[in-house]
């Protein structure tokens, strides 16, 4: 593992989200945003970290569901920043649920995941509501804390992120 990968892994283990914003890094996390050691590590390995955080692979896999596509793009980008392309991680689980047509709906201070209601004439994503609940439990429940955190972060103000330039 490279020093940049170790830095990312350490931040993820502490519950931080590190995002690429052009040529800048944005860090969001509990209690260590102003930690000089964290800033030094980010600056020392910035170029390598930027390459690891390339979100060009992060797209909404369901552009046909345009009403919440921007929210999904934000959520998937945050999930990618959390665990990369790990298909068994929160990113892979959210991506799979979106492929099946899960929608994001706004709550008071967060977003909610809901099964898609198909227009008349389209095949259902799930045979029954119970099947949706089973898939949600299988893929999202193991990542419950991360999903809740990411849903909240997806609607939070962009200025809550700390920028490392």
N, C-alpha and C positions, 0 to 999 in steps of 0.2 A: 504494500500500500504506500502510495506517495505521501509526502507531507501535506499536499493539498487535500487528498482524500482523507487523511487522518484528521485534518482540521474540520472538514465537513462532517465526518462521522462523529467527532466529539461534540460539535454544535447540535447535530441531530439528536444525539443521546441526551443532551441537556434540554431538549424540547424547543430548540430554536428553528426558525425558518430563515433561510438565506436565499435571497432572490437576486437574479441578475437584472439590472436595469441599464441597458446599453453597456457602457464601459464601467458602470458603478455596481457596487454590491449593496444590497439592502438587507439588514439584519433585524429580525423581530424575535424576541425571546424573553424569558423571565429573568430579571435581575442582573444580567451581565452585559446589557447593551453598552454601558460606558466602561467596561472592563478593559484597561489598557493592554492586557495580554491578548485578549480576543482581537482587538483592533490591530495589534502588531502582527499576529498570525495571519489575519485577513490581508493586510497590506503586503506581507512578505510573500504570500502565495497567490496574490490576486489574479495574475494572468492565468495560472493553472486552474484556479477555482472558477473563473469566468468561463473557461472552456468546459469544465465539468457541469456547469449550470446552464448550458446552452438550451434554452427552452424552445428551439425551433422545431423539435419533435413533438411539442405539446400543442395539440389542436383538439378542438371539440370533434369527436368522431361522428356526431349527429348534426351536421349543418342543416338538415331538414327540419330540425326542431329549433327554429331561430329565436323564439321568444325568450329563451334563457341561455342562449349560446355564449353571450358575453360573461355571464356568471360562471358557466361551466369552464370557460377558458381560464378565468381567474382561479377557480377552485383547483383545476388540474395543474396549473402552473405552481400553485402553493404546494400541492401534493408532490409534484416533481421535485421541488426544492427540498422537501422533507426527506424523501427516500429515493429519488432518482427513478429510473425505469424499472425498479423491482416489481415484477409482475405479481409477487405474493404480498407486496406491501400495500400501503394505503393508496398509492397512486394506481397500481394495477387493479385494485378492487374498485375504486371509484370509476376508472376508465371502463371496466367491464360492465358496471351497472349503467353507466351512461350509454354504452353501446346498445344495451337492451331498452333504452328509452326512458330511464329515470329522469324526472324533472326536478328542478330546483324552484322552490317557492319561498317568498319572503316571509319571515316572521318578524317579531318586534325588534330584536337585536341580532338576529342570525338568519340562516337559511335552513330550509327543511328539504329532505329528499322525499319524493313521492313517486309512486308508480304512475306511469303515463297512461292517460285515458286516450285510446285510439279513436280517431275519427271513424264514422261509419264506413264500412267497406275495407278497412285495413285489418290485417291479422293482429291479434293481441300479442304483446311482448311476453305475457305470462298467461298460462291457461286459467289460473284462478288467483284470487287475492292471497290464498294460503301459499301458493307457489312463490309469489313475490316475497312474502314474509320469510319463507325458507331461504331463498337466495340472499336476501338482505342479511339474515342471521349468519349465513355461511360466509359471506364475503366482507361484510362491513362490521359485524359485531366484534371480530377479533381486533379491529382497529378503532373501536368506539371512541376512546379518548382523543385520538388523533383526528378522527372525522369531525367530532364536535368542535375541536380547536380550529380546524381548517375552515369549517362552515362559518364560524365567528370571524375568523381572519378575512375571509372572502368579502365580507360586507363592511369591514372596519375601514376607517379613513386612511388613505395612503400616507398621510403625514405621521402616522403612528410607527412608521418604519424608520430606522436609523440608517443613514447612508454613509458608506465608507468609500471615499473617492481616491 
